[in-house]
Amino acid sequence: MPYVNIKITREGGVTAEQKARLIAGATELLREVLGKNPLTTVVVIDEVDTDNWGIGGESITQRRNQGK
């Protein structure tokens, strides 16, 4: 049973339609590439606040505020 965890920042208003497309696309990719059964493929999308996601010692919030 494949388990896919997609993590994105919670900003910009990702729509339910976009999330549905991510779920369908990841499921199809596993079927196509690895022959996995779509009925047993689990896809979870986690939306993370930018204060809780860091790169290079800074939060995404800080980086965005600095124009990085």
Phi and psi restraints in degrees (value plus and minus 20) as a CYANA .aco file:
   2 PRO   PHI     -87.0   -47.0
   2 PRO   PSI     124.4   164.4
   3 TYR   PHI    -148.8  -108.8
   3 TYR   PSI     100.5   140.5
   4 VAL   PHI    -135.2   -95.2
   4 VAL   PSI     110.0   150.0
   5 ASN   PHI    -138.5   -98.5
   5 ASN   PSI      92.9   132.9
   6 ILE   PHI    -120.8   -80.8
   6 ILE   PSI     104.9   144.9
   7 LYS   PHI    -133.9   -93.9
   7 LYS   PSI     107.5   147.5
   8 ILE   PHI    -153.2  -113.2
   8 ILE   PSI     137.3   177.3
   9 THR   PHI     -96.2   -56.2
   9 THR   PSI     126.4   166.4
  10 ARG   PHI    -106.3   -66.3
  10 ARG   PSI      66.9   106.9
  11 GLU   PHI    -185.8  -145.8
  11 GLU   PSI     140.6   180.6
  12 GLY   PHI      57.4    97.4
  12 GLY   PSI     -18.8    21.2
  13 GLY   PHI      43.6    83.6
  13 GLY   PSI      42.3    82.3
  14 VAL   PHI     -84.3   -44.3
  14 VAL   PSI     106.7   146.7
  15 THR   PHI    -105.5   -65.5
  15 THR   PSI     142.8   182.8
  16 ALA   PHI     -80.3   -40.3
  16 ALA   PSI     -56.0   -16.0
  17 GLU   PHI     -84.6   -44.6
  17 GLU   PSI     -62.9   -22.9
  18 GLN   PHI     -83.9   -43.9
  18 GLN   PSI     -61.3   -21.3
  19 LYS   PHI     -83.4   -43.4
  19 LYS   PSI     -61.7   -21.7
  20 ALA   PHI     -81.1   -41.1
  20 ALA   PSI     -58.9   -18.9
  21 ARG   PHI     -86.8   -46.8
  21 ARG   PSI     -58.8   -18.8
  22 LEU   PHI     -82.3   -42.3
  22 LEU   PSI     -65.0   -25.0
  23 ILE   PHI     -82.0   -42.0
  23 ILE   PSI     -68.1   -28.1
  24 ALA   PHI     -84.3   -44.3
  24 ALA   PSI     -61.0   -21.0
  25 GLY   PHI     -87.3   -47.3
  25 GLY   PSI     -62.8   -22.8
  26 ALA   PHI     -85.3   -45.3
  26 ALA   PSI     -60.5   -20.5
  27 THR   PHI     -82.4   -42.4
  27 THR   PSI     -66.0   -26.0
  28 GLU   PHI     -85.3   -45.3
  28 GLU   PSI     -59.0   -19.0
  29 LEU   PHI     -81.1   -41.1
  29 LEU   PSI     -63.7   -23.7
  30 LEU   PHI     -85.8   -45.8
  30 LEU   PSI     -56.1   -16.1
  31 ARG   PHI     -84.8   -44.8
  31 ARG   PSI     -67.3   -27.3
  32 GLU   PHI     -87.9   -47.9
  32 GLU   PSI     -67.3   -27.3
  33 VAL   PHI    -103.2   -63.2
  33 VAL   PSI     -61.3   -21.3
  34 LEU   PHI    -131.8   -91.8
  34 LEU   PSI     -23.2    16.8
  35 GLY   PHI      51.5    91.5
  35 GLY   PSI       5.4    45.4
  36 LYS   PHI     -99.2   -59.2
  36 LYS   PSI     126.9   166.9
  37 ASN   PHI     -94.2   -54.2
  37 ASN   PSI      99.7   139.7
  38 PRO   PHI     -79.2   -39.2
  38 PRO   PSI     -48.3    -8.3
  39 LEU   PHI     -90.1   -50.1
  39 LEU   PSI     -37.5     2.5
  40 THR   PHI    -135.4   -95.4
  40 THR   PSI     -10.1    29.9
  41 THR   PHI    -109.1   -69.1
  41 THR   PSI     106.1   146.1
  42 VAL   PHI    -126.4   -86.4
  42 VAL   PSI     109.8   149.8
  43 VAL   PHI    -145.3  -105.3
  43 VAL   PSI     106.9   146.9
  44 VAL   PHI    -141.1  -101.1
  44 VAL   PSI     113.5   153.5
  45 ILE   PHI    -130.6   -90.6
  45 ILE   PSI      99.8   139.8
  46 ASP   PHI    -124.8   -84.8
  46 ASP   PSI     106.4   146.4
  47 GLU   PHI    -120.6   -80.6
  47 GLU   PSI     101.1   141.1
  48 VAL   PHI    -129.2   -89.2
  48 VAL   PSI     111.8   151.8
  49 ASP   PHI     -80.4   -40.4
  49 ASP   PSI     123.8   163.8
  50 THR   PHI     -85.4   -45.4
  50 THR   PSI     -41.2    -1.2
  51 ASP   PHI     -90.2   -50.2
  51 ASP   PSI     -40.4    -0.4
  52 ASN   PHI    -124.0   -84.0
  52 ASN   PSI      -6.3    33.7
  53 TRP   PHI    -151.1  -111.1
  53 TRP   PSI     101.6   141.6
  54 GLY   PHI    -144.1  -104.1
  54 GLY   PSI     130.7   170.7
  55 ILE   PHI    -158.6  -118.6
  55 ILE   PSI     112.1   152.1
  56 GLY   PHI      40.0    80.0
  56 GLY   PSI      12.8    52.8
  57 GLY   PHI      63.2   103.2
  57 GLY   PSI     -14.3    25.7
  58 GLU   PHI    -149.4  -109.4
  58 GLU   PSI     128.6   168.6
  59 SER   PHI     -92.8   -52.8
  59 SER   PSI     138.5   178.5
  60 ILE   PHI     -80.7   -40.7
  60 ILE   PSI     -56.0   -16.0
  61 THR   PHI     -78.5   -38.5
  61 THR   PSI     -67.8   -27.8
  62 GLN   PHI     -81.8   -41.8
  62 GLN   PSI     -65.0   -25.0
  63 ARG   PHI     -81.3   -41.3
  63 ARG   PSI     -63.1   -23.1
  64 ARG   PHI     -85.5   -45.5
  64 ARG   PSI     -60.0   -20.0
  65 ASN   PHI     -84.5   -44.5
  65 ASN   PSI     -46.9    -6.9
  66 GLN   PHI    -111.5   -71.5
  66 GLN   PSI     -19.9    20.1
  67 GLY   PHI      58.6    98.6
  67 GLY   PSI       0.7    40.7
